[in-house]
Structure formats: C-alpha cells, structure tokens
Amino acid sequence: MEYPGQELSQESALVQPDDKQDVSNLVRVLKELSSDLKLERYTTSVERFIRLLEISEPADRSNVHILHEDKVADYFGRCAEFSKPIFTPGNGGEKSSITIQRLFEFFKNAGLSHTEVDVQDPSNPETEYNYSRKTMAQVREAFGLDLLQRTSQGILWNILDLANHTFENVTPAGLTTDATQFLKHIKVFRGGTAHRDEQDLNQRSWKCLESWLLLSMQHSISLPHQDGSGLCTWVKSGQGRKLWLICYSMTDDEKEEYGRQGPSFCGGRWLRLWLHPGDTLFMPSSTVHAVYTDLDGICVGGHFLLPRFLLDCLAAIWFEIHNDIVTNDHDPGWIRKSLHDIRRMIEIDNGCFGEESPRIVQRCQVGISLVYLVYYINFLQLILYRMDTPACNCKSSCTGRCGCSKSKLKCMRSCHGGTRCPGGAGAKRDGGNCLANERAKKLRTASAILATR
C-alpha cells in the first residue's frame, strides 16, 4: 500500500490525501489473511476493525489540529481546551534513528535479552486483550521470520511494554515547556521517578510513564481502547506505517456504551490517520482509538499531563475505575499515589491551579476514596473466594486437577475454556475471560495497593 506523496494545499480540509482506494485494498487483505490464519481471536479482531474502518472518515481540520512541531508548545500554552488530536507531519525525506534492528541490538548489548514484556498475541485467547509474556529474545526471533512463516505460526504481535529509558530521547519540542511537564513536577514532589509501581499486577516496574516504545508486526491490530491513568499521550513513528482510527466527539450515550463493550465497541464517529516515519500524534486523555500496523513498525511515545486539564484527567480516571475493560494499560497503584500527590501539591501551594484549585482538591479526595472502596471490596471478595475452595491435594507441584484455589489461579496461564481449563468447573468463564484469571489479577492489584498504604 503506497501513501500518496503529494502535498496538500493550505485550503484543503483534509489532513492527509484521500485514501479510499487504500482502505478498500486493506479490507480485502485483512479478510484474506484472517481466512488463511483461522485464529478465532484474530478473525474477531479483523471483523471489528473492518467495521470501524468502513464507518471511518479521513481526518480533516474540523476534528484534528495540524501543526508544525515548533507551534505545538505555543498551542498548549494558550489553548482553552485540549479535546482534539494534534497531528504534526514529519519530513518524509528524513531518515529516522528509531529502527527495529537498532532496538534489538540495544537490548542484546545491554544484556536484556531475557527481559519479559507484555505481548498482544492473537493466538492467546485467555484475556480480552490477548496478553502473553515473552522475552525480548523470543520477540527478536519472531521478527526474524518472514510473513509466511509468521502467519503459518499465528505470530502477529504487538509489543506494548517497552520502557525507553536510554534507547532514544526524542521528546517532542512542544512538550519541553514548564506547562507540559506536570508529570515531572509530580516526580520531583514524590522524590523519585514517575514510573509504574514495582508491585503492579504484571510486574512491569521498568515501564515509564514519560517515555516508552511500541513495537508491532505487520498486520497486527489493537482494538478500541483508551490509554490508562487519565493521561494525555504522544507517539512518534520511527519505522513502518500505522493506521490510527480515533473516535471523536463522543456523546454521553456513546461513552456509556463504550464503557460496557470495551474493545468490541463499534459505535460513534471515527476518523482515520496514517502515521509515517517522522509523524507525531498528540491525543487528549481518554481518547478512544484502534490501531493497525501496515508494515513492521516501531514508535516512540509517552504520557504527559497539562495542569489546566487536570479535571479531564480525573474524569477519565473515574471512568476507568468503573469500566476496567476500556483500557489495556490500567494502573490503579499509580492513580492512587498521584491523586494523593496532586492534592498535597495544591494544599501546599494554595491556588496553584487558580480558581479551579478547590474543585480539583475535592475531586482528588473523592477519587482516592473511590479507589480504596473498589479495591477493598475486591480484596474481601477474593478472601471469601479462596476460603471457599478445597486445599491442594497434589503430592508434588499442583497439576491443576484437584480443584483447589491454586489450580484455579493457574488459569491465567493456560485456560482455553471448556474441559481443558485446569481450574475445573469452578473456574467459570465470563465474556471470554477466565474468572479465575480476573480474580488473580484483582488479588495482586489489591495486595499491592494495601502494601503501599
């Protein structure tokens, strides 16, 4: 699929040249690929993505701001609201230093080949977002396969769990001003670094909020989701092509529907935007989006927070707390700590958010109470669940056939439903997710939160 290279005139309403023919070709390719693969989860993802693709419209200046990179800081410094994505086109002739090969060499030379990361794997039906744990050595080996070998093995991966501490520092110039560095203020106030909890539910202590990497295989798909913890997001393409579908101008009814359906949501109005090497996209908090990778690609990105729009951040956090399937990157530990930090910062520097300060303090207090309430309830439910299951009678390691709570919790690795579930009849499935798996995740999350009080 070739991207039209002609420049758009300033009078054109479109952000990029019309791509109707490319979209038609993409629909055909996806249908053929899902038919050949015969992976239930990937077929479902393709069907959902095609529905969104068919109702999407090319991004135009009514729903996306198009700015040069040197204008982004000025925009964030004066805008009254941040409700529409910002697209910054790159220089098509500029060679990017962010490449997949360079990333693998970095991990190898740093001795990090055995580092485990989260991978969206359509051959894994355990969770709604198809997560598996893989080492970087396995990821490198998989990327070394050609497309035919990958498809024959069902390997179409998205790697979302890569921190970018030292690999490539390419923070957009528009996010280097004091007004856009509120996460750094929280970091300094806390006396540490703004990173994920060391005890979070996937042991992803090394994934930074401020800077991370996306590594994706050709034809991989991320279904509708919003980025977690109520933060804004920026992402810059380094290699490959990615198609972003973004839901815009959502009504309250559509938001409620999305909260119920999560990644299966196909309502609302959608725009489509291609990201090529050098292009940068800035998204407001709680932006619902889906992504398709047209060619093997790598992007660098991060989260940021604007103090003036903190109420939007808090609203997104509350929405995530009550609808935990809307994000594929939810971190309640970071939420709880940051709400505390924000409230204390405002109390110390009274009025630092102007006339909104009292309202923000009040919302932080309510948010903290909600987080505690939700996870205390989950913790109590899990205690009762574990008390109501028999002890493990396996003579050596648990085989998963005794029906104990330990065997049910093993479902998070190997449950495929039906009679093969090692948790037995007690590990019921709900909406495609093993309940034992979900309870195990909640137990670890609740334990981590209680441990950090």
VEXVEXZA-744072 format. One record per residue (C-alpha): residue in one letter; x, y, z; residue number from 1. Coordinates in pm, whole numbers. Layout:
BEGIN
A / X / Y / Z / NUM
...
END
This chain:
BEGIN
M / 0 / 0 / 0 / 1
E / 160 / 325 / -110 / 2
Y / 93 / 652 / 67 / 3
P / 16 / 937 / -174 / 4
G / 314 / 1167 / -164 / 5
Q / 165 / 1490 / -296 / 6
E / 145 / 1788 / -66 / 7
L / -194 / 1915 / 47 / 8
S / -276 / 2276 / -18 / 9
Q / -348 / 2502 / 277 / 10
E / -705 / 2536 / 151 / 11
S / -769 / 2161 / 171 / 12
A / -977 / 2050 / 469 / 13
L / -814 / 1705 / 472 / 14
V / -515 / 1641 / 697 / 15
Q / -385 / 1377 / 451 / 16
P / -472 / 1291 / 89 / 17
D / -787 / 1083 / 46 / 18
D / -715 / 712 / 86 / 19
K / -1040 / 540 / -14 / 20
Q / -864 / 305 / -254 / 21
D / -607 / 215 / 10 / 22
V / -885 / 141 / 258 / 23
S / -1062 / -86 / 8 / 24
N / -737 / -275 / -51 / 25
L / -677 / -303 / 323 / 26
V / -1024 / -451 / 386 / 27
R / -958 / -712 / 117 / 28
V / -613 / -801 / 257 / 29
L / -743 / -837 / 613 / 30
K / -1031 / -1061 / 508 / 31
E / -797 / -1288 / 310 / 32
L / -544 / -1302 / 593 / 33
S / -799 / -1386 / 864 / 34
S / -944 / -1657 / 640 / 35
D / -600 / -1814 / 591 / 36
L / -495 / -1791 / 958 / 37
K / -812 / -1939 / 1110 / 38
L / -731 / -1785 / 1451 / 39
E / -1061 / -1712 / 1625 / 40
R / -933 / -1410 / 1815 / 41
Y / -762 / -1256 / 1513 / 42
T / -1069 / -1316 / 1296 / 43
T / -1281 / -1139 / 1558 / 44
S / -1033 / -851 / 1572 / 45
V / -1035 / -819 / 1193 / 46
E / -1417 / -816 / 1180 / 47
R / -1434 / -543 / 1445 / 48
F / -1158 / -336 / 1286 / 49
I / -1318 / -358 / 941 / 50
R / -1649 / -234 / 1083 / 51
L / -1469 / 68 / 1225 / 52
L / -1271 / 117 / 905 / 53
E / -1585 / 119 / 692 / 54
I / -1753 / 389 / 901 / 55
S / -1437 / 599 / 943 / 56
E / -1367 / 921 / 756 / 57
P / -1036 / 1076 / 652 / 58
A / -911 / 1313 / 922 / 59
D / -984 / 1675 / 841 / 60
R / -921 / 2008 / 1006 / 61
S / -1257 / 2003 / 1181 / 62
N / -1161 / 1706 / 1401 / 63
V / -778 / 1718 / 1404 / 64
H / -539 / 2009 / 1457 / 65
I / -249 / 2000 / 1211 / 66
L / 52 / 2194 / 1339 / 67
H / 422 / 2224 / 1272 / 68
E / 632 / 2089 / 1559 / 69
D / 755 / 2435 / 1661 / 70
K / 393 / 2551 / 1705 / 71
V / 284 / 2278 / 1948 / 72
A / 431 / 2443 / 2258 / 73
D / 257 / 2771 / 2174 / 74
Y / -72 / 2586 / 2125 / 75
F / -51 / 2413 / 2464 / 76
G / 45 / 2744 / 2623 / 77
R / -269 / 2927 / 2512 / 78
C / -541 / 2673 / 2430 / 79
A / -852 / 2681 / 2647 / 80
E / -917 / 2309 / 2599 / 81
F / -743 / 2003 / 2460 / 82
S / -1023 / 1798 / 2308 / 83
K / -899 / 1720 / 1955 / 84
P / -589 / 1523 / 1850 / 85
I / -291 / 1718 / 1717 / 86
F / -105 / 1586 / 1413 / 87
T / 247 / 1702 / 1335 / 88
P / 366 / 1583 / 992 / 89
G / 729 / 1478 / 968 / 90
N / 986 / 1536 / 699 / 91
G / 936 / 1248 / 456 / 92
G / 1299 / 1257 / 341 / 93
E / 1448 / 1248 / 691 / 94
K / 1600 / 914 / 794 / 95
S / 1486 / 806 / 1141 / 96
S / 1730 / 678 / 1402 / 97
I / 1448 / 479 / 1565 / 98
T / 1465 / 138 / 1398 / 99
I / 1369 / -215 / 1498 / 100
Q / 1718 / -352 / 1429 / 101
R / 1879 / -85 / 1646 / 102
L / 1637 / -163 / 1929 / 103
F / 1723 / -534 / 1926 / 104
E / 2095 / -454 / 1922 / 105
F / 2043 / -222 / 2219 / 106
F / 1873 / -494 / 2426 / 107
K / 2136 / -752 / 2328 / 108
N / 2433 / -527 / 2410 / 109
A / 2274 / -423 / 2740 / 110
G / 2228 / -787 / 2842 / 111
L / 1849 / -750 / 2850 / 112
S / 1755 / -1026 / 2604 / 113
H / 1578 / -1223 / 2878 / 114
T / 1366 / -926 / 2989 / 115
E / 997 / -1022 / 2980 / 116
V / 744 / -793 / 2814 / 117
D / 369 / -793 / 2752 / 118
V / 273 / -907 / 2403 / 119
Q / -69 / -885 / 2240 / 120
D / -85 / -1231 / 2086 / 121
P / -399 / -1327 / 1887 / 122
S / -317 / -1696 / 1934 / 123
N / -370 / -1649 / 2311 / 124
P / -744 / -1643 / 2394 / 125
E / -711 / -1602 / 2771 / 126
T / -782 / -1231 / 2810 / 127
E / -979 / -968 / 2622 / 128
Y / -659 / -802 / 2501 / 129
N / -480 / -1136 / 2429 / 130
Y / -176 / -1076 / 2651 / 131
S / 116 / -1318 / 2676 / 132
R / 456 / -1280 / 2840 / 133
K / 755 / -1312 / 2607 / 134
T / 1126 / -1244 / 2641 / 135
M / 1299 / -995 / 2415 / 136
A / 1498 / -1287 / 2272 / 137
Q / 1170 / -1452 / 2166 / 138
V / 1047 / -1123 / 2021 / 139
R / 1368 / -1080 / 1822 / 140
E / 1344 / -1435 / 1688 / 141
A / 981 / -1380 / 1583 / 142
F / 1065 / -1058 / 1399 / 143
G / 1333 / -1251 / 1210 / 144
L / 1067 / -1469 / 1045 / 145
D / 921 / -1375 / 710 / 146
L / 549 / -1303 / 672 / 147
L / 466 / -1654 / 550 / 148
Q / 640 / -1815 / 849 / 149
R / 468 / -1579 / 1092 / 150
T / 121 / -1638 / 953 / 151
S / 171 / -2016 / 947 / 152
Q / 255 / -1999 / 1320 / 153
G / -9 / -1739 / 1407 / 154
I / 250 / -1480 / 1508 / 155
L / 109 / -1128 / 1468 / 156
W / 234 / -949 / 1777 / 157
N / 206 / -606 / 1933 / 158
I / 470 / -537 / 2200 / 159
L / 343 / -260 / 2427 / 160
D / 562 / -297 / 2734 / 161
L / 895 / -144 / 2637 / 162
A / 1039 / 132 / 2852 / 163
N / 1251 / 394 / 2680 / 164
H / 1496 / 500 / 2949 / 165
T / 1806 / 533 / 2733 / 166
F / 1733 / 394 / 2387 / 167
E / 1618 / 714 / 2218 / 168
N / 1537 / 1054 / 2367 / 169
V / 1305 / 1217 / 2115 / 170
T / 1058 / 1405 / 2335 / 171
P / 874 / 1648 / 2105 / 172
A / 983 / 2009 / 2140 / 173
G / 623 / 2100 / 2220 / 174
L / 641 / 1902 / 2545 / 175
T / 957 / 2055 / 2689 / 176
T / 796 / 2367 / 2835 / 177
D / 708 / 2402 / 3202 / 178
A / 335 / 2398 / 3123 / 179
T / 359 / 2046 / 2978 / 180
Q / 592 / 1899 / 3242 / 181
F / 340 / 1834 / 3520 / 182
L / 439 / 1467 / 3539 / 183
K / 793 / 1580 / 3616 / 184
H / 657 / 1807 / 3890 / 185
I / 484 / 1504 / 4044 / 186
K / 808 / 1307 / 4008 / 187
V / 1013 / 1574 / 4187 / 188
F / 745 / 1620 / 4452 / 189
R / 744 / 1246 / 4518 / 190
G / 1122 / 1242 / 4535 / 191
G / 1160 / 965 / 4280 / 192
T / 1069 / 884 / 3923 / 193
A / 728 / 879 / 3759 / 194
H / 722 / 508 / 3685 / 195
R / 485 / 218 / 3731 / 196
D / 455 / 53 / 4071 / 197
E / 710 / -221 / 4134 / 198
Q / 431 / -444 / 4262 / 199
D / 178 / -385 / 3987 / 200
L / -17 / -679 / 3851 / 201
N / 218 / -759 / 3561 / 202
Q / 548 / -681 / 3740 / 203
R / 613 / -404 / 3487 / 204
S / 818 / -189 / 3726 / 205
W / 1051 / -69 / 3449 / 206
K / 787 / 73 / 3219 / 207
C / 799 / 452 / 3235 / 208
L / 505 / 682 / 3200 / 209
E / 712 / 955 / 3042 / 210
S / 867 / 754 / 2760 / 211
W / 801 / 412 / 2607 / 212
L / 820 / 220 / 2280 / 213
L / 563 / 43 / 2064 / 214
L / 691 / -248 / 1856 / 215
S / 442 / -400 / 1612 / 216
M / 438 / -668 / 1344 / 217
Q / 280 / -626 / 1003 / 218
H / -99 / -685 / 1011 / 219
S / -121 / -666 / 1393 / 220
I / -431 / -497 / 1536 / 221
S / -509 / -317 / 1862 / 222
L / -883 / -298 / 1922 / 223
P / -1059 / 12 / 2065 / 224
H / -913 / 126 / 2396 / 225
Q / -807 / 439 / 2577 / 226
D / -467 / 487 / 2737 / 227
G / -475 / 436 / 3111 / 228
S / -448 / 657 / 3417 / 229
G / -622 / 956 / 3261 / 230
L / -309 / 1091 / 3093 / 231
C / -257 / 1253 / 2753 / 232
T / -46 / 1062 / 2501 / 233
W / 209 / 1145 / 2234 / 234
V / 350 / 898 / 1983 / 235
K / 606 / 944 / 1705 / 236
S / 659 / 692 / 1426 / 237
G / 1016 / 578 / 1369 / 238
Q / 979 / 293 / 1120 / 239
G / 688 / 134 / 933 / 240
R / 332 / 258 / 884 / 241
K / 42 / 256 / 1128 / 242
L / -323 / 341 / 1073 / 243
W / -493 / 509 / 1367 / 244
L / -871 / 508 / 1398 / 245
I / -984 / 766 / 1653 / 246
C / -1335 / 805 / 1794 / 247
Y / -1417 / 1174 / 1823 / 248
S / -1700 / 1391 / 1960 / 249
M / -1842 / 1104 / 2166 / 250
T / -2183 / 1165 / 2320 / 251
D / -2264 / 1062 / 2677 / 252
D / -2466 / 766 / 2546 / 253
E / -2175 / 652 / 2326 / 254
K / -1936 / 684 / 2620 / 255
E / -2167 / 471 / 2833 / 256
E / -2192 / 213 / 2555 / 257
Y / -1814 / 206 / 2524 / 258
G / -1783 / 151 / 2899 / 259
R / -2000 / -162 / 2867 / 260
Q / -1844 / -301 / 2548 / 261
G / -1477 / -205 / 2572 / 262
P / -1275 / -345 / 2278 / 263
S / -1589 / -467 / 2099 / 264
F / -1725 / -109 / 2074 / 265
C / -1817 / -13 / 1717 / 266
G / -2034 / 294 / 1772 / 267
G / -1962 / 665 / 1747 / 268
R / -1785 / 864 / 1476 / 269
W / -1434 / 764 / 1370 / 270
L / -1155 / 937 / 1182 / 271
R / -853 / 765 / 1028 / 272
L / -498 / 892 / 1022 / 273
W / -183 / 729 / 882 / 274
L / 138 / 765 / 1082 / 275
H / 458 / 754 / 876 / 276
P / 818 / 786 / 997 / 277
G / 865 / 1130 / 1150 / 278
D / 492 / 1196 / 1205 / 279
T / 380 / 1275 / 1560 / 280
L / 34 / 1241 / 1712 / 281
F / -83 / 1403 / 2038 / 282
M / -404 / 1268 / 2195 / 283
P / -613 / 1412 / 2481 / 284
S / -682 / 1195 / 2784 / 285
S / -947 / 921 / 2737 / 286
T / -917 / 929 / 2356 / 287
V / -1067 / 603 / 2227 / 288
H / -858 / 462 / 1943 / 289
A / -776 / 145 / 1749 / 290
V / -454 / 80 / 1558 / 291
Y / -347 / -132 / 1259 / 292
T / 17 / -185 / 1158 / 293
D / 62 / -194 / 781 / 294
L / 438 / -271 / 792 / 295
D / 663 / -385 / 1076 / 296
G / 695 / -72 / 1282 / 297
I / 839 / 93 / 1589 / 298
C / 715 / 411 / 1755 / 299
V / 843 / 609 / 2049 / 300
G / 588 / 775 / 2274 / 301
G / 495 / 879 / 2623 / 302
H / 233 / 1027 / 2851 / 303
F / 202 / 1387 / 2963 / 304
L / -32 / 1591 / 3179 / 305
L / -141 / 1953 / 3146 / 306
P / -240 / 2115 / 3480 / 307
R / -521 / 2318 / 3321 / 308
F / -688 / 1999 / 3203 / 309
L / -647 / 1803 / 3525 / 310
L / -1023 / 1777 / 3568 / 311
D / -1038 / 1590 / 3236 / 312
C / -771 / 1355 / 3372 / 313
L / -971 / 1291 / 3690 / 314
A / -1289 / 1228 / 3492 / 315
A / -1102 / 971 / 3280 / 316
I / -966 / 801 / 3593 / 317
W / -1313 / 762 / 3744 / 318
F / -1442 / 623 / 3416 / 319
E / -1162 / 364 / 3413 / 320
I / -1224 / 263 / 3774 / 321
H / -1584 / 173 / 3696 / 322
N / -1517 / 34 / 3347 / 323
D / -1190 / -157 / 3370 / 324
I / -1215 / -310 / 3020 / 325
V / -1183 / 26 / 2843 / 326
T / -804 / 41 / 2875 / 327
N / -527 / -207 / 2802 / 328
D / -287 / -25 / 3037 / 329
H / -465 / 39 / 3367 / 330
D / -252 / 110 / 3675 / 331
P / -460 / 179 / 3990 / 332
G / -148 / 199 / 4208 / 333
W / -15 / 495 / 4010 / 334
I / -362 / 653 / 4014 / 335
R / -395 / 634 / 4391 / 336
K / -47 / 772 / 4459 / 337
S / -79 / 1052 / 4205 / 338
L / -417 / 1164 / 4337 / 339
H / -254 / 1194 / 4680 / 340
D / 41 / 1386 / 4533 / 341
I / -177 / 1626 / 4334 / 342
R / -394 / 1701 / 4635 / 343
R / -90 / 1766 / 4856 / 344
M / 76 / 1985 / 4592 / 345
I / -235 / 2203 / 4573 / 346
E / -268 / 2221 / 4952 / 347
I / 97 / 2327 / 4988 / 348
D / 78 / 2583 / 4705 / 349
N / -280 / 2700 / 4757 / 350
G / -425 / 2833 / 4435 / 351
C / -160 / 2686 / 4203 / 352
F / -444 / 2591 / 3969 / 353
G / -621 / 2923 / 4007 / 354
E / -993 / 2925 / 4074 / 355
E / -1015 / 2553 / 3992 / 356
S / -793 / 2454 / 4289 / 357
P / -1072 / 2388 / 4546 / 358
R / -1266 / 2183 / 4292 / 359
I / -959 / 1976 / 4200 / 360
V / -877 / 1909 / 4567 / 361
Q / -1234 / 1792 / 4624 / 362
R / -1225 / 1562 / 4320 / 363
C / -889 / 1418 / 4425 / 364
Q / -1033 / 1336 / 4768 / 365
V / -1337 / 1168 / 4613 / 366
G / -1116 / 983 / 4364 / 367
I / -891 / 848 / 4639 / 368
S / -1194 / 728 / 4835 / 369
L / -1336 / 556 / 4526 / 370
V / -1009 / 377 / 4452 / 371
Y / -986 / 249 / 4809 / 372
L / -1351 / 141 / 4814 / 373
V / -1333 / -51 / 4485 / 374
Y / -1018 / -241 / 4576 / 375
Y / -1114 / -311 / 4939 / 376
I / -1433 / -474 / 4807 / 377
N / -1232 / -677 / 4554 / 378
F / -988 / -782 / 4826 / 379
L / -1269 / -904 / 5054 / 380
Q / -1433 / -1092 / 4767 / 381
L / -1107 / -1268 / 4690 / 382
I / -1054 / -1369 / 5054 / 383
L / -1401 / -1527 / 5057 / 384
Y / -1329 / -1693 / 4721 / 385
R / -1011 / -1855 / 4849 / 386
M / -1177 / -1968 / 5175 / 387
D / -1448 / -2141 / 4973 / 388
T / -1216 / -2370 / 4775 / 389
P / -1060 / -2703 / 4882 / 390
A / -696 / -2742 / 4979 / 391
C / -441 / -2862 / 4726 / 392
N / -403 / -3242 / 4742 / 393
C / -135 / -3277 / 4476 / 394
K / 167 / -3466 / 4611 / 395
S / 424 / -3252 / 4432 / 396
S / 358 / -2943 / 4224 / 397
C / -5 / -2854 / 4159 / 398
T / -132 / -3031 / 3848 / 399
G / -445 / -2822 / 3819 / 400
R / -676 / -3122 / 3857 / 401
C / -752 / -3108 / 4229 / 402
G / -991 / -2811 / 4211 / 403
C / -804 / -2603 / 4471 / 404
S / -775 / -2225 / 4456 / 405
K / -415 / -2256 / 4339 / 406
S / -517 / -2463 / 4041 / 407
K / -791 / -2215 / 3955 / 408
L / -544 / -1930 / 3965 / 409
K / -326 / -2123 / 3719 / 410
C / -594 / -2049 / 3461 / 411
M / -427 / -1718 / 3392 / 412
R / -157 / -1909 / 3202 / 413
S / -339 / -2195 / 3034 / 414
C / -717 / -2153 / 3035 / 415
H / -870 / -2200 / 2691 / 416
G / -1218 / -2272 / 2818 / 417
G / -1425 / -2588 / 2820 / 418
T / -1289 / -2911 / 2964 / 419
R / -925 / -2807 / 2917 / 420
C / -942 / -2543 / 3191 / 421
P / -716 / -2670 / 3476 / 422
G / -935 / -2487 / 3726 / 423
G / -1218 / -2731 / 3667 / 424
A / -1584 / -2639 / 3690 / 425
G / -1510 / -2369 / 3949 / 426
A / -1318 / -2158 / 3700 / 427
K / -1614 / -2031 / 3503 / 428
R / -1572 / -1809 / 3202 / 429
D / -1741 / -1477 / 3154 / 430
G / -1736 / -1294 / 2821 / 431
G / -1431 / -1487 / 2705 / 432
N / -1229 / -1426 / 3022 / 433
C / -1143 / -1689 / 3280 / 434
L / -1286 / -1565 / 3610 / 435
A / -1001 / -1728 / 3799 / 436
N / -764 / -1521 / 3591 / 437
E / -954 / -1199 / 3661 / 438
R / -970 / -1276 / 4035 / 439
A / -599 / -1347 / 4041 / 440
K / -525 / -1012 / 3880 / 441
K / -752 / -831 / 4126 / 442
L / -588 / -1008 / 4420 / 443
R / -241 / -899 / 4314 / 444
T / -360 / -544 / 4246 / 445
A / -540 / -516 / 4581 / 446
S / -242 / -661 / 4767 / 447
A / -7 / -412 / 4600 / 448
I / -230 / -118 / 4689 / 449
L / -273 / -226 / 5051 / 450
A / 101 / -286 / 5082 / 451
T / 182 / 71 / 4977 / 452
R / -51 / 247 / 5219 / 453
END
